[in-house]
């Protein structure tokens, strides 16, 4: 996922993407422990995607609180 794509999404879409990404990360973690994962770097990529989504959500929350004040 690219940052520009995430910035254009609403909070509900970001929450859905976050849930999907965390589910995928959990599945990759299980696959890694059972030695079924083929691309170990994909785990790192999904962790970074989770961090990106959380960062964008945090920025959106701060921006909306700034508008309300």
C-alpha positions in Angstrom: 0.0 0.0 0.0 1.1 3.5 -0.8 0.7 6.4 1.6 -1.1 8.5 -1.1 -3.7 5.7 -1.4 -4.2 5.6 2.3 -4.5 9.4 2.7 -7.5 9.4 0.3 -9.5 6.9 2.3 -12.0 7.5 5.0 -11.6 6.3 8.6 -14.1 3.5 8.1 -12.1 2.2 5.0 -8.9 2.5 7.0 -10.3 0.5 9.9 -11.4 -2.2 7.4 -8.0 -2.3 5.8 -6.4 -2.5 9.2 -8.5 -5.4 10.2 -7.7 -7.2 6.9 -4.0 -6.5 7.2 -3.8 -7.7 10.8 -5.7 -10.9 9.8 -3.3 -11.5 6.9 -0.3 -10.9 9.3 -1.7 -13.4 11.8 -2.1 -16.0 9.1 1.5 -15.3 7.9 2.7 -15.7 11.4 1.0 -19.1 11.8 2.3 -20.2 8.4 5.9 -19.1 9.4 5.7 -21.2 12.6 4.5 -24.2 10.6 7.2 -23.5 8.0 4.7 -23.1 5.2 5.5 -19.5 4.3 7.6 -19.0 1.1 8.4 -15.3 1.4 9.5 -14.4 4.9 9.9 -10.7 3.9 6.1 -10.5 3.4 5.7 -10.6 7.2 7.8 -7.4 7.4 5.9 -5.8 4.6 2.5 -6.4 6.4 3.9 -5.1 9.7 4.9 -1.9 7.9 1.4 -1.7 6.2 -0.2 -1.9 9.7 2.1 0.9 10.9 1.3 3.0 7.9 -2.5 2.6 8.4 -2.2 3.5 12.1 -0.1 6.5 11.3 -2.6 7.9 8.8 -5.5 7.2 11.2 -3.6 9.1 13.9 -2.9 12.0 11.6 -6.6 12.1 10.6 -7.7 12.1 14.2 -5.3 15.0 15.1 -6.4 17.0 12.1 -10.1 16.6 13.0 -9.5 17.5 16.6 -7.6 20.6 15.4 -10.6 21.6 13.3 -13.0 21.2 16.3 -11.0 23.5 18.6 
